[in-house]
Amino acid sequence: MEKVDVVLSVPKEGKEVVDLLDAVLEKVLAKAEMQTYLELVDEFVKAAEGVQNIKEEIASDGKDELAAYLVHKVLSRLVS
């Protein structure tokens, strides 16, 4: 199968939330110790700082790219 590279411009605040969800899912799938979740505090703070902008980002022309990024991150994590 031939593949081609695709570059997405993803809204920043949404990307930070998706990255946090991916990091949490990584720990869940690894059955990580509860205290290791504290390692995600910086990512949580970064995501929380701009979360109020998510609604605006989803209403923008970047929503499809954000949806693609979310699906890509979750599926990649689940099949790894």
N, C-alpha and C positions, 0 to 999 in steps of 0.2 A: 504494500500500500504506500502510495506517495503522500507525503505530508508537506504542508507549507506553513511557514511562520506567519502568525497574525499578532499584531500589536494592538493592545487596547488602551484607551485613555479612560481610566477609571476615576470616578469622583473620590477625592482624598479621604473625606470623613467616612464614607461607606467602606472604602478599602481598609481603613484602620479597624472598623468593626468586624469585617470579614476575617481579617488577619487574627484578631483576638479569638473569634469563634474557632478558627483553624487551630490555634495554639491550645485552646481548651480541649478540642476534639482529639488532638494528638495525645494529650495527657490521659484522657478518658480511655482511649484505645490501648494505651500502654499500661493501663491500670496503675498509674503513678500514685505514689503516696500523697495524701492530702496536703501535706506541708509543701510539696513541690509546686502546688498551684500558686503559692506566694511569688514564685518567679515571674508570674504574669502580671504583677502589679503595674509595672511600667507600661505594658501594652494596654492594660485596662484603663489607666489614667489617660493615655493618649486617645483611646477610643471614646472615653466618656467626655473629654474636653470638647469634642465637636459633634456629639451625637444629636444636638438640637438642629444641626444642618442636614440631617439625613432626609427628612421629608422633602426639603427643597431639592436635594440631589436626585431623589427618586423621581421627582416631577420634571427633571431636566432631560436633555438629550443624552445624558450619561447613564440612564437607568438600564439600558440593554447591556452595556458593557459591565456595569456593576453586577447584574444578574449572571452574566457569563462568568465573571470572576468568582462569584460565590459558588456556582455550580462546579466550576473547575477545581477550586480549593477543596470543597467537601468531597467530591468524587475521588480526587487524587488521594486524599487522606484515607478514605474508606477502602480503597483498593491496594494501598501500600502495605 
